Amino acid sequence: MHHEALRNWVRQAEADAGERDDRPTSAETEELRRLRKEVAELRRANEILKAASAFLAQEIDPTRRKS
C-alpha cells in the first residue's frame, strides 16, 4: 500500500469524525455528487422542454402554418 493512500484515508476518517474541517466529509462528498447528477438531469430535461415548447409554438401559430 502506498503511504499517500493511507494518509488520505486517515485524513478522510478524521474529517468524517469531525476532527478536520479542511476537507468535506464522506457524506458531504456523496451529497455533492448526487446534487451534481440531479442538476445535470434537470438541465437535460429543461433543454427537452424548451425544444418541445418551441415545436408546439410553431404548430399552434396560425401565421406559420403550411398550406
FENCORDA-V109077 format. One record per residue. N is the residue number from 1. SS is DSSP state (alpha for helix, beta for strand, coil for the rest). PSI is psi in whole degrees, 0 to 359 (999 if undefined). Layout:
BEGIN
n->[N:N]
ss->[SS:SS]
psi->[PSI:PSI]
END
This chain:
BEGIN
n->[1:2:3:4:5:6:7:8:9:10:11:12:13:14:15:16:17:18:19:20:21:22:23:24:25:26:27:28:29:30:31:32:33:34:35:36:37:38:39:40:41:42:43:44:45:46:47:48:49:50:51:52:53:54:55:56:57:58:59:60:61:62:63:64:65:66:67]
ss->[coil:coil:alpha:alpha:alpha:alpha:alpha:alpha:alpha:alpha:alpha:alpha:alpha:alpha:alpha:alpha:coil:coil:coil:coil:coil:coil:coil:coil:coil:alpha:alpha:alpha:alpha:alpha:alpha:alpha:alpha:alpha:alpha:alpha:alpha:alpha:alpha:alpha:alpha:alpha:alpha:alpha:alpha:alpha:alpha:alpha:alpha:alpha:alpha:alpha:alpha:alpha:alpha:alpha:alpha:alpha:alpha:alpha:coil:alpha:alpha:alpha:coil:coil:coil]
psi->[137:140:330:324:315:318:319:320:318:315:317:319:320:319:318:330:355:12:346:144:14:0:153:153:168:322:318:319:318:319:318:318:315:317:322:321:317:319:317:318:319:323:318:317:319:319:319:316:322:316:317:320:316:319:313:325:321:322:326:330:113:339:344:8:141:142:999]
END
